[in-house]
Amino acid sequence: MKTDLESLQRLIVRLIASPGAEPAGTADSIIVSDRRLDARRRIEIYSTAYFQRLLDVMREDFPATRTVVGDEIFARLVRQYLAAHPPSEPSVFGVGRFLPGFLAAHNEIENFVSDLAALERATIEVFHGPDAAALSADAMRAIAPERWPALVMRTHPALKLLDCRFDVGPALRAFSDGAQWSRPVATPVSIVVWRQGSQVYYRTLEPGERDALGLAMEGAAFAAICAAASEKIEGEPVEAINRMLARWLSDGLLAALS
């Protein structure tokens, strides 16, 4: 079999990453066998090592998900996932990027698992996300109150918002603390994931916060952010918005004003 170097490299990658995808005998046409190992076995050595390395990465990135579904099922799902979403970049950072969506399509596992995986993945992406100075309470107090409505605010660039069908935050926190976990409650929730220093945090959002922070992610005037929050707030909106803003500033959810 004669082929150019690039095509040969791509073929070897397919033989390693997707065993059985190529016609029988393909390995024999490009790899020399000897009395110790035939071509198929030589490829199997690399294929096994390739999958095991990525499985170890996924086990490390999704420990709670793996515990819920069981290690044997998790390994099988990861193999199926890698066949559907093979790594497309040199770093292993992106390997699990599409796992939550992949799990959402599997009926054999409990339906809260994809939300749990999404939260685990979000904590990883937030940890590795871009850094920026946070807006502080002192900086806000230094601005004349009459200027506040027109201030354009943005969330910290590493912050993420998740919309889940299950309240998976308490379950993941129990896993992280080594405590007994309970099956997440089936209720729509929005979760904010953010970083302060090198520590990642997450919590379920109050009514109005999701819409407000969603606007701030795009960059919006403070007046518009308050208006979005007030539409979902029950009771006195001014008091609730003041409390939200104080917490956002304390947690570093907003980027410093430009």
ChimeraX attribute file (.defattr): number of C-alpha atoms within 10 A of each C-alpha:
attribute: neighborCount
match mode: 1-to-1
recipient: residues
	/A:1	7
	/A:2	8
	/A:3	10
	/A:4	7
	/A:5	9
	/A:6	8
	/A:7	11
	/A:8	14
	/A:9	12
	/A:10	11
	/A:11	17
	/A:12	16
	/A:13	15
	/A:14	16
	/A:15	21
	/A:16	21
	/A:17	22
	/A:18	18
	/A:19	15
	/A:20	11
	/A:21	11
	/A:22	12
	/A:23	8
	/A:24	10
	/A:25	10
	/A:26	16
	/A:27	20
	/A:28	14
	/A:29	12
	/A:30	15
	/A:31	14
	/A:32	12
	/A:33	15
	/A:34	8
	/A:35	5
	/A:36	7
	/A:37	11
	/A:38	14
	/A:39	17
	/A:40	18
	/A:41	13
	/A:42	16
	/A:43	20
	/A:44	15
	/A:45	11
	/A:46	15
	/A:47	19
	/A:48	13
	/A:49	12
	/A:50	13
	/A:51	18
	/A:52	14
	/A:53	13
	/A:54	18
	/A:55	19
	/A:56	12
	/A:57	15
	/A:58	21
	/A:59	18
	/A:60	11
	/A:61	19
	/A:62	21
	/A:63	16
	/A:64	22
	/A:65	24
	/A:66	19
	/A:67	13
	/A:68	17
	/A:69	16
	/A:70	11
	/A:71	14
	/A:72	9
	/A:73	15
	/A:74	20
	/A:75	19
	/A:76	11
	/A:77	17
	/A:78	21
	/A:79	19
	/A:80	14
	/A:81	17
	/A:82	19
	/A:83	14
	/A:84	12
	/A:85	16
	/A:86	15
	/A:87	17
	/A:88	9
	/A:89	9
	/A:90	8
	/A:91	8
	/A:92	13
	/A:93	15
	/A:94	13
	/A:95	21
	/A:96	24
	/A:97	17
	/A:98	16
	/A:99	20
	/A:100	19
	/A:101	13
	/A:102	17
	/A:103	22
	/A:104	17
	/A:105	11
	/A:106	13
	/A:107	8
	/A:108	9
	/A:109	15
	/A:110	13
	/A:111	16
	/A:112	21
	/A:113	23
	/A:114	24
	/A:115	24
	/A:116	24
	/A:117	27
	/A:118	24
	/A:119	26
	/A:120	20
	/A:121	20
	/A:122	24
	/A:123	23
	/A:124	17
	/A:125	20
	/A:126	21
	/A:127	21
	/A:128	14
	/A:129	17
	/A:130	11
	/A:131	16
	/A:132	14
	/A:133	12
	/A:134	22
	/A:135	23
	/A:136	19
	/A:137	15
	/A:138	9
	/A:139	12
	/A:140	14
	/A:141	10
	/A:142	8
	/A:143	11
	/A:144	8
	/A:145	9
	/A:146	8
	/A:147	9
	/A:148	15
	/A:149	13
	/A:150	12
	/A:151	17
	/A:152	17
	/A:153	24
	/A:154	24
	/A:155	25
	/A:156	23
	/A:157	19
	/A:158	21
	/A:159	27
	/A:160	23
	/A:161	19
	/A:162	17
	/A:163	16
	/A:164	20
	/A:165	17
	/A:166	20
	/A:167	23
	/A:168	28
	/A:169	20
	/A:170	16
	/A:171	19
	/A:172	22
	/A:173	16
	/A:174	14
	/A:175	16
	/A:176	12
	/A:177	10
	/A:178	9
	/A:179	11
	/A:180	9
	/A:181	16
	/A:182	12
	/A:183	14
	/A:184	18
	/A:185	14
	/A:186	13
	/A:187	11
	/A:188	10
	/A:189	19
	/A:190	21
	/A:191	21
	/A:192	20
	/A:193	22
	/A:194	27
	/A:195	23
	/A:196	14
	/A:197	9
	/A:198	9
	/A:199	10
	/A:200	17
	/A:201	15
	/A:202	18
	/A:203	15
	/A:204	19
	/A:205	16
	/A:206	15
	/A:207	17
	/A:208	22
	/A:209	26
	/A:210	22
	/A:211	19
	/A:212	23
	/A:213	27
	/A:214	17
	/A:215	21
	/A:216	22
	/A:217	19
	/A:218	11
	/A:219	15
	/A:220	19
	/A:221	16
	/A:222	20
	/A:223	14
	/A:224	17
	/A:225	23
	/A:226	24
	/A:227	15
	/A:228	19
	/A:229	23
	/A:230	21
	/A:231	13
	/A:232	16
	/A:233	16
	/A:234	10
	/A:235	9
	/A:236	9
	/A:237	17
	/A:238	13
	/A:239	9
	/A:240	20
	/A:241	20
	/A:242	12
	/A:243	11
	/A:244	19
	/A:245	16
	/A:246	14
	/A:247	13
	/A:248	19
	/A:249	19
	/A:250	14
	/A:251	16
	/A:252	23
	/A:253	27
	/A:254	24
	/A:255	22
	/A:256	18
	/A:257	14
	/A:258	8
